């Protein structure tokens, strides 16, 4: 499996003639996929060979491409973090309403195109989530323009495109 939050052109070239496409967990055809604004994509996962066939059956013989939009990825990490922290749940009661929140992953301040990285966090790699007050955020990270912070500690997923991405 290959997962990344950048252009998937190289990985897609290695697929067969008729890969199966999913966007936000819905099976779509290639023409529908081509209508998608590339800047709205948070995460692309490409499955090939036996792995693709094991997941969706013989239809996956030419590969499977899962695409998550930014809004879908936000909803996914929001649900996961809510399950891990009542404090986070109170801070961000509705998915996507976190514009006044600063996310920090493994000590790195996330400023743009981070939704895919947060969405791949699961029980296999998750270590800790901590809500930071505005004052803590200012003191520890010199961030002035956010109301609170969310610090997440996690291992990098083993299947994250050779571990070379932003994660």
Number of C-alpha atoms within 10 A of each C-alpha: 15 16 25 24 21 15 12 16 8 8 16 16 9 12 19 15 10 14 21 22 21 19 19 17 11 11 14 13 14 13 8 11 15 9 8 12 9 12 10 13 23 24 26 21 20 23 24 22 15 13 16 22 17 12 12 13 11 12 14 23 22 18 25 27 25 18 24 25 21 21 15 23 25 22 16 19 21 22 15 17 23 18 11 15 15 12 16 19 17 10 18 18 13 12 17 15 12 18 10 12 20 22 23 22 19 16 11 13 16 17 10 6 16 21 25 26 23 23 22 21 21 15 10 12 14 17 13 13 19 15 20 21 15 17 16 14 23 17 11 9 14 10 17 12 12 16 18 22 26 21 20 20 17 19 14 19 18 12 12 19 15 11 13 9 13 14 19
